[in-house]
Amino acid sequence: MGFNEELGISCGIEYDAELEYDEEYEEESNIIEYMKLELKARGEVDRVEKLVKKCLRSSGGMKNVEMLWPNLLDEHSYSKLTSFCLEGCPKLLNVFPLSMLTRLQKLEKLNIWNCESLEEIICESQSQEVNSGAMQSLSPQLIQLNDTFEFPYVASLTLIGLPNLKSICHKTQTINWPLLKNIEVHGCNKVEILFASQEISGNTNEQPLFWVNENLVALEVEGCHGIIKIITHSTAKSLVHLETMRIKNCQEIEEMVGGGDDDDGISFPELNNLKLESLPKLESFCSSLHYTFGFPSIESVYVGNCPKMKTFSQGELNTPALRNVTLDLQERWEGNLNSTIQQIFREQNNLQILRKIKAILARNRGDMEHGKGTRCRVNG
């Protein structure tokens, strides 16, 4: 892209921390100058300056921002936006009004961090007053609020520290991300369904955070304590390009792939790195007996602090390239993935039993030493 085609906006408390100035005005002006260095579209600079000034001049800077965009938007404003990063707006409930969606057609990267009150990324409207030209630019599907919208160029999406986030947009049935390759979701505790296939989701009360995306190559989820399973079996079959899956510190997850009653084969042909860590309720990758799993490319499996994981999969399993499983920095292998996980579980379970026995014996010894032990008298 040329100089006049790109635009990036970054605003958040991280800039406040990096710049230490005594005067509020000096800090504000220097942040705006810093922002100008990141902008690559001369025609949008004025609009971005106004947005940043609005955020910084609110009492407390970003901390008291409740609405980012003006009530009335020009029809073509921000149409060159390719990158949007936002951090540290604890009072913000949403990021984009629906009237802005057609302006985000060039967006490539979207990062949102540490906005504690945020409930959705896109809302129906931040105000009842919306520029008529902007509304005319919306497609009929979006005006109905019940069809499909697409972010055609977004390749990277990061959502971190959003404990009240429930959906991307609860008013729009489907949002497609055809080029989305990297997803990071951390600390989004109210997200219950991460992925689902469009053909099986007709209940808007059970809307997933994402519709399945077959181009996804990396998935990282951490600290999302509302999720019970990562994907359904029909969704799993669509992730044919997934290379990396890392799931960490999700207290309610019981399995990665939700099971069903139909016999089926599921393959992750490109997955080569799987990491499961600090998942206290995880019992297996998939609990269904009806599925066979193929991991033809997987070379690395890490399992750490998953005390209830008894086996990897209840169904048949094919991992031709895998030769070891890493458990807390120790490599183990018992001939296949299922046998290795089962042996690790038995050893950990036996170790827990042994620790309990030692604790009981130590407590009994202490009681005996203090004259509190059980005494037995036998009279002949």
N, C-alpha and C positions, 0 to 999 in steps of 0.2 A: 504493500500500500504506500502511496505517496504522502507527502507532507500534509496535503489538504484533505486527506481522507480518514485520518485516524484521530481519535479523541479518547483520553482516559481521565476518569475522575476518581480521586482517592481522598476521602475525608474521614477523620476519626481521631480518637484520643492519642493514637500513637505519635502523631506529629507534635502534640502538646508536650509529650514526654521527652521528645528528642530536642526540642528547642526551649532553652531556658532564658527567659527575658523578664526584666523587672516591670516593664510597661505592657499593659494588655494590648494597646494599640500596636506597639512594635511587634509583639508576638503575632498578632493577627496579620499584619502586613507582610511579615516574613513567611508565614504559612502560605499566604496567597501567592507570593513570589515563588515559593517552592512548588506550588501547584502549577504555575505557569510553565515551569521547566518540564512538567510531565505532559502538558497538552501538545497535541500535534495537529490541531485543526484551528487555524486562525479565526475562522468564521464563528466558532463556538466559545471563544475565550471569555467574552463579556458575560454570556449566560452562566458559565461556570463560576466566574468571579462572584456574581450575585448570589449564587447558591452557597458558595463557601462562606461569604460574608454573612449571609443570613444565619448559617449554622453557628459561626463563631461569635456573632454579636448577641445571640440569645444568652440570657443569664446562665452562667455555668458552662458556656460553650456547647459542645455536643451533648452534654449530659441532660440538657433540658429541651432538646429538639423533639417536637411531637409530630412535625410534618415537614418533609424535605422540599416539596415542589410547590410552586405558586398555584393558586386556585385556577387561574386562567393561563393556559399554555398555548403558545403559538403553534400553528399546525406543524411546522417543520423543526421546532426546537429539539436539540439533542439527537437529531436523526443520524449523526455521525458517531455516536457513542459506541466504542468497542470494548471498553473496560470500565467496570464500576466496582469499587471496593469501599465498604462502609464498616466502621467499627465504633463501638462505645456510645450508642444512643439508647440508654435504658428506658426512655419513655416512648420511643417510637413503636407504633402498632403495626405499621406496614411500610413498605419501601416505595413501590410504584403504584400509582393509580391506573386503573384499567385503560384510561384514555391515553396512556403513554405507550401501550404495547406496540403499536405499529412503528413507533420511533426507535424501538430496540432491535430492529431487524439486523443491525450490524454488530450487535453485542457478541463478544467472544469470551469474555471472562467475567464472572460474577462472584464476588467474595463478600460475605456478611458475617461479622464477628461481634459477639458480646453485646447484643441488644436484648436485654432481659424480658422486655414486655412484648416483643415482636410475635405476632400470631400468624401472619401470612406475609408472603413477599409481595403479592399483587392483590390490591383491593378493588372493589367495584368503583369506588371514587373516594378521593379525599375530601370532596366537597360536592354539593349539589350543583355548583356553578362550574360547568365545563365548557370550554371554548367550542362553539358550534362547528367550526372548521375541523377541530380535532375529532369530534364525534362523527362527523361525516367521513373522516378518513378511516374510521374503524370498519372492519368488514361486517356484513350482516350477522355472521356467526357470533362475533364478539358482542354485538349489541344485544343478541338474544341471551348471552352469558351462559350458553349451555352446549357449546360445540368446541372445536379444536383451535388452539393457537400454537404457533411454532416459533421457537428460537432457532433459526436456521444455522447460526454460526457459533453458538456457545459450545466450547470444548471443555471448559473447566468450571466447576461449580463447587464452592466451599461454604458450608454453613456450620459455624462454630459458636458455642455459647449462646444458644437461642432456646432457653428452657420452656418457653410458651409457644413455640412454633408448632402449628398443627397441619398446615398445608402450604403449598406454593400459592394457590388461589382457589378458595373453596367455591367461588361462583362459576368458575370455568371447568367444565367436565374433564377436558383433556388438554394438557400442554405437552407438546412433543419437543424433543431435543435431539434431532437427527445426527448431530456431530459431537454430542457430549461423550467424552472419553474418560474423564477423571471426576469422581465425586468423593468429597470428604464431608462427613456428617458427624459432628462431635457435640455432645452436651445438648441434644434436642430431646428432652425427656418426654414430651407429649406426643411425639411421633410414634404411632402404634404399628402402622403398616409402611414399610419402606418402599417396596416394589410390588407391583401387580400388573397383570396383563389386562389390556383394555377389554378383551372379549369376556372376561369373567367378572368384571366389576360393574355392577349396575346399581349398587347401593351407594348413594352419595354420602351417607353417614359413615361409610367405611372407606373413604378416599385415601389412596396411598400418597406418600410424599412425591413419588415418581412413578410414571408409567414406564414399563420395561423399555430399555434402549439396547438394541442389538449391537451398537458400536462401542459400548462401554468396555474399557480395558483395565480400569483400576477402580476398586471400591474400598473405601476405608470408613468404618463406623466405630465411634468411640463414645462412651459415656451417655448412651441413649437408653434410659432405663424403662421406657415404655414398650419397647419392641420385644415381642415373643419369638418371632421368626423373621429372618431377613427377606426371604423370597418364597413364593409358591412354586410348585413343581412346574407349572406351565410357564412361569416367568424364567425359571432356571434354564429351560430348554432354549430360550432366546438369547442367552448371554454367551454366544459362541465366540466372541472375541475377548472375553474377560481373561486378563493375564495375572492380576494380583487381587487377592481378597484378604483384608485385614480387619478383624472384628475384635474389639477390646473393651473391657470394663462396661459391659451391658448386663445389668443384674438380673433381668427377666428372660433373657433369650434361652429357649429350650432346645431349639434346633435351627440349623441354617436354612434348610429347605423343608417347607411344609409338605406333609404327606397326604396321600389320597388313597382311593381303593382300586384304581385302574393300574394294571400292569403296564410299565413303561420303562424306556431306557432314556437316561439323561447323560449327556456328555458335555464336559467343559474342555473343548479341544485345545485351547490356548492357555489355560490356567497353569502357571508354573510355580506360583508362590502363594501359600495359604498359611495364615497366622491367626490362631485363636488363643486369646489371652484374657485371663481374669473374667471368666464367664461362669459364675457359681452355680447356675441352673442348667447349663448345657449338658445334655445327655448323649447327643450324637449329632452328626452332620445332617442325618435324616433318619427318622424313626420308622418310616414305612417299610414293610416287607415287600412291597410291590415294585420297587424301583431298582434298576441296575444302574450303577454310576461308572462313567468312564472318565479318567483323567490321564489321557495319553501323554501330556507334556509336563505333568507336575514333577518337580524335582526337590521342592522344599516344603515341608510341613512342620510348623511349630505349634506345639500345644503347651500352654502354661497356666497353672492355677485354674484348671477346669475339673474340680474334684468329683463331679457327678458323671463325667463322660466315660461310659462303660465300653462303648464301641464306636467306631467311626460311622458305619452304615449297617442297617439291618439286612439290606439286600446285597446282591452280588456287587463286586468292586473290582475295577481294573485300573492299576497304576503301574504300567510297565517301566517307567523311567525312575520311579521312586525307590531309593535304597536305604533311607533312614528317616526317622522322626526325631526332631529336637524337642526335648523336654527340659525346660529350665537349664539351657546351655549344655545338656548332655545328649548325645546322639544314641538312639536306640533303634533296633530292628529285629523283628521276630518272624521274618519271612514275608509278611504282607502287612498292609496298613491296619486292617482290622485286628489281627493278632497282636500287633504292637500296642495299639491303644488298649486292648483288653488286658494285656499283661501289665501295662503301666497302671491301669486301674486296680488290678488285684494287688500289686505291690503297695500302692498308696493306701488301699483299704486295709491291708495287713499292717502297715506301718501305723495307721491311726488306731487300730485295735491294740497294738503293742504299746503305744503311748498311753492309752487309757488304762491298760493293766498296770503299767509302771506307776501311773499317777495314783491308782487305788492302793497299790502296795506301799508307796511312799507315804500316803495319808495314814494307812494302818500302822506303819512303823512309828510315825509321829504320835499317834494315839496311844500306842503301847508304851512309848517312852514317857508319856505324861500320865500314865496310869488310867487311860481311858479305853484301852483295848478290851475286847471281849474276853472274859475269863470262863474257863470250863472246869468244873469240879466233878470228879467221878468218885462216888462213895462205894467202896467194896463191902 
